[in-house]
């Protein structure tokens, strides 16, 4: 059984041309397995979000190759015109801000993606309720965002990211707007999701306190990506 969820090989990303050329990544190569929670760390401006968006088929690389599961989606060009379909079906996104739609209740927010993928309203609501129960906020299913705490909104946003049953979850600073206790709760939740849902989770974070909760650390260093394993909570580069 193939455990690999993400593979990146010789990925290059440049912005601009000529004198204004900015090299962000120069030949990044790594892989992430299903069931792993991997932290992505680097100084501001080093390309963390850009790398996440390339894996998520949002930002086009300059060159290199990307596999999502067994499917090669990029090889010096997109190998499909249906990148939006790949995002809808294979990837769940979580951001620093929850980006839930304020005039919809939590249930309506979570059922949007599965219904866009052709899942019936009844089945979409069943999936949403199971996720809300999983995150212990099922009593908030028909509540508006303004009536929820920041932590509850972020839980709902994570539930939305899982509603399409993705193979990959990409989380960009998901704890930045939360206090330390809620941050730990969210990262533990992501770890639980990785194991129980058998998905690969990459989490961009600046918070070093969250790193011991992750299986592995990816660090952007000198425009390359280096990997290290956690060993009893110690991070070694």
ChimeraX attribute file (.defattr): number of C-alpha atoms within 10 A of each C-alpha:
attribute: neighborCount
match mode: 1-to-1
recipient: residues
	/A:1	3
	/A:2	8
	/A:3	15
	/A:4	18
	/A:5	22
	/A:6	23
	/A:7	19
	/A:8	21
	/A:9	16
	/A:10	15
	/A:11	24
	/A:12	22
	/A:13	22
	/A:14	14
	/A:15	11
	/A:16	9
	/A:17	9
	/A:18	6
	/A:19	6
	/A:20	8
	/A:21	10
	/A:22	12
	/A:23	16
	/A:24	20
	/A:25	24
	/A:26	18
	/A:27	17
	/A:28	19
	/A:29	18
	/A:30	15
	/A:31	15
	/A:32	23
	/A:33	20
	/A:34	20
	/A:35	23
	/A:36	25
	/A:37	27
	/A:38	26
	/A:39	24
	/A:40	26
	/A:41	22
	/A:42	17
	/A:43	11
	/A:44	9
	/A:45	9
	/A:46	19
	/A:47	18
	/A:48	22
	/A:49	19
	/A:50	18
	/A:51	25
	/A:52	20
	/A:53	17
	/A:54	18
	/A:55	26
	/A:56	23
	/A:57	22
	/A:58	14
	/A:59	14
	/A:60	18
	/A:61	25
	/A:62	17
	/A:63	18
	/A:64	19
	/A:65	23
	/A:66	28
	/A:67	18
	/A:68	23
	/A:69	20
	/A:70	12
	/A:71	12
	/A:72	16
	/A:73	21
	/A:74	22
	/A:75	15
	/A:76	15
	/A:77	14
	/A:78	16
	/A:79	12
	/A:80	12
	/A:81	9
	/A:82	12
	/A:83	15
	/A:84	12
	/A:85	13
	/A:86	16
	/A:87	18
	/A:88	20
	/A:89	19
	/A:90	17
	/A:91	24
	/A:92	25
	/A:93	23
	/A:94	21
	/A:95	19
	/A:96	16
	/A:97	16
	/A:98	19
	/A:99	12
	/A:100	18
	/A:101	13
	/A:102	11
	/A:103	11
	/A:104	14
	/A:105	18
	/A:106	28
	/A:107	24
	/A:108	21
	/A:109	22
	/A:110	30
	/A:111	25
	/A:112	18
	/A:113	20
	/A:114	23
	/A:115	17
	/A:116	13
	/A:117	13
	/A:118	9
	/A:119	16
	/A:120	13
	/A:121	14
	/A:122	11
	/A:123	13
	/A:124	24
	/A:125	21
	/A:126	14
	/A:127	22
	/A:128	28
	/A:129	23
	/A:130	15
	/A:131	21
	/A:132	23
	/A:133	15
	/A:134	14
	/A:135	15
	/A:136	12
	/A:137	17
	/A:138	18
	/A:139	10
	/A:140	20
	/A:141	19
	/A:142	12
	/A:143	15
	/A:144	18
	/A:145	20
	/A:146	11
	/A:147	11
	/A:148	15
	/A:149	10
	/A:150	17
	/A:151	19
	/A:152	17
	/A:153	22
	/A:154	25
	/A:155	22
	/A:156	28
	/A:157	24
	/A:158	27
	/A:159	27
	/A:160	28
	/A:161	23
	/A:162	27
	/A:163	25
	/A:164	26
	/A:165	18
	/A:166	20
	/A:167	22
	/A:168	31
	/A:169	25
	/A:170	23
	/A:171	24
	/A:172	21
	/A:173	18
	/A:174	24
	/A:175	27
	/A:176	15
	/A:177	15
	/A:178	16
	/A:179	12
	/A:180	14
	/A:181	10
	/A:182	16
	/A:183	19
	/A:184	16
	/A:185	16
	/A:186	20
	/A:187	19
	/A:188	16
	/A:189	15
	/A:190	25
	/A:191	22
	/A:192	16
	/A:193	21
	/A:194	23
	/A:195	15
	/A:196	10
	/A:197	15
	/A:198	18
	/A:199	28
	/A:200	29
	/A:201	30
	/A:202	26
	/A:203	29
	/A:204	26
	/A:205	21
	/A:206	17
	/A:207	13
	/A:208	11
	/A:209	11
	/A:210	17
	/A:211	22
	/A:212	17
	/A:213	19
	/A:214	22
	/A:215	17
	/A:216	21
	/A:217	25
	/A:218	24
	/A:219	21
	/A:220	21
	/A:221	13
	/A:222	11
	/A:223	18
	/A:224	18
	/A:225	20
	/A:226	16
	/A:227	17
	/A:228	14
	/A:229	17
	/A:230	16
	/A:231	11
	/A:232	8
	/A:233	12
	/A:234	10
	/A:235	15
	/A:236	10
	/A:237	11
